[in-house]
Amino acid sequence: MISEEIVKKVEQKALNLRKSIVEMIGVNKTGHLGGSCSCAEIVATLYFYKMNIDPQNPQFEDRDRFLLSKGHAALVQYAALAEAGFFHKDELKNVKALCSMLQGHPDMTKTPGVEANTGSLGQGLSIANGMALGLKLDGKACRVYVIIGDGELAEGQIWEAAMAASRYRLDNILAVVDRNHLQATGATAERFDLGNIEAKWEAFGWNVIKIDGHNVRQIIEALNRAEQIKGKPTVIIAETIKGKGIFFAENNPSFHHASMTIQQYEEALKCICQCNTGGDYNGE
Amino acid sequence: MENKSLRNAYAQALIELAAENKDIVVLEADLGKSTMSCLFQDAFPERYFEMGIAEQNMASTAAGLAIAGKIPFINSFAVFATGRAYDQIRQGICIAKLNVKICGSSAGLSDYGDGSTHQSVEDVAIMRAIPNMTVLVPCDAVETKKMVNAMVMNKGPMYLRINRNDLPILTREDEEFKIGKLYTIREGKDVVVFANGIMVSKALEAAILLEKEGISVKVVNASTVKPLEKEAVMQACKGCKGIVAAEEHSIIGGLGSAILEALRGERDFPVEMVGIQDKFGTSACNYDDLLEYYGLTTANIVNSIRKLAF
């Protein structure tokens, strides 16, 4: 049984990540607000509950690996890396600045804790497969976690990788689909309707777990359950809300990549602050 | 001259190196009996990954294996290895300078029967344009073997372009191969021919023919297309009246282009190009007919040299 204390701790971390995301985007600058906020609880649970990591020694061999296949949500990973202590939070101010260690998309050559170069959509799961194969060849027990967007599932390479992962029985892979139902220009269902997304992954030989992607207890339980499944990879379909936690951005495709006015910025921070004290803020 | 298989030499070299180096792994996209990676599968089945007809996934999987400390060699026909998986090579492999080796087999027109879809005329151009990529084009089995060794010994993304057909042995076992080095295989002073792959043997034939006319031709095996340093090219051209670049590739973006880029800003270096004139390939009943059709011939090299020699 997971204690309430642990759940509360991770929930607080998710709020901290959202606050950093909002601060990184700031006023009148653009950033991927929606897709960064939709997976804040998932990222927080991985970094602050599940993964074996060492911010002082980011490359230690037995670490768990984290990949953000939906690389445009880099802000949430940068927020988590800073929160975990991979680098100082002051670095977050330089995100996307010329030659910054925090690039617009994850870059393993520049940022401690980033494991691969992702952002050209559809490639992260394949890279995760390669890492997982390499770890198995070396007899290592550590795991590879990869977050995929639901819009990203339109990329054919995802399904090549899905076949490969089950072919090679990569039970050291855990994929999370951030099922926020929106992509850059509108509803995912209006581009390609994914239909029964669970059935699709099952048909490709995966173990599938469906959860509420903002419910930390459910995320923790799903991650722990996935670890027990041997002989096949597991995918968690996490139902989420794009822009979650920032009331004016929730379910609003224009906040896929957008700027905030000074009023919106202040309201966004107020939303997060209210959540901190247990209340819900919706601008009223 | 004895003809030998480059693709067998490639697989044999990998097998020999893999016996010592446990990090070498091989990925194949269902063409193992053509690329000859099947020989590696027999020797080291636990380090061989059949990735199916899914080149994009194969390339990105290799990126992950490289991150995990392995030395992955990915295999397919050159046209698919570079074209189908271009974005994966660019984004996932080259930006991070990962240690992934790409073997483009049945390159150029060498898969003569299969036609334009399977022949690669622009693979060198697209690989060469990617920052951090090294591009190697062996002219024979001996050089292929030495190149595979160099690919293992040197880190970073590399593209090896392999001819499907057996080619004459022109290089020496006892000469070390170094990435970026230009190899003079026949001395001469009037005109210099830079060639790679199958065109090296044709350049040598041209040089022998012209010697009888009193034209002295230097032949350089430019088996590294990238990196190609200006100083090395200048050194090879020293004292010559002109340059011929000969390659089994489009004249756009290949070896000829690389030489012109290296010589930019320099005066007095007229360059002729023997290559495919911005066209796709086509089917033929044999390789020689196809080379003739596209002008990849000794006669064409001779004519180009004559234009420059007087």
Interface residues (C-beta under 8 A of the other chain):
Chain A: D107 M108 T109 E115 A116 N117 T118 G119 S120 G122 Q123 S126 I127 A128 N129 G130 M131 A132 L133 G134 L135 L137 D138 G156 Q157 E160 A161 M163 A164 R167 Y168
Chain B: V25 E46 R47 F49 M51 G52 A54 Q56 N57 A59 S60 T61 A62 A63 G64 L65 A66 I67 A68 G69 K70 P72 D87 Q88 R90 Q91 G92 I95 A96 K97
